[in-house]
Amino acid sequence: MKQMIDRINYLYNKSKKFGLSDDEKLEQEKLRREYVKIIRGNFENQLKNYKKKDDK
């Protein structure tokens, strides 16, 4: 996961300074989508494991 975030950040910074090739743009989009998918999955798992306390 850290490698993925590092690569996303690298591509972002490169895009601001120099621009990205078409291949790099595709890679950036793919990495961002995969990252969001992982985050959503983790969040959904947290919600599934959530237990409401009784109000008693």
C-alpha positions, -999 to +999 in steps of 0.1 A: +000+000+000+028+024+008+044+018-025+011+025-042+008+058-024+044+068-031+039+061-068+006+081-068+024+110-051+053+108-075+031+109-106+011+138-091+043+158-084+057+150-118+025+161-135+027+195-119+063+200-128+068+184-161+036+168-173+029+131-178+031+109-209-001+091-219+011+059-203+018+076-171-016+092-171-032+058-175-010+044-147-020+073-125-057+068-131-054+030-126-035+035-093-060+061-080-089+038-088-073+009-071-064+030-040-100+042-037-113+006-041-090-005-012-101+024+010-138+017+003-133-020+011-116-012+044-144+012+053-171-013+044-154-039+066-153-015+095-190-008+091-198-045+090-179-051+122-196-021+140-218-031+168-243-007+183-243-005+221-276-011+238-293+021+251-302+004+284 
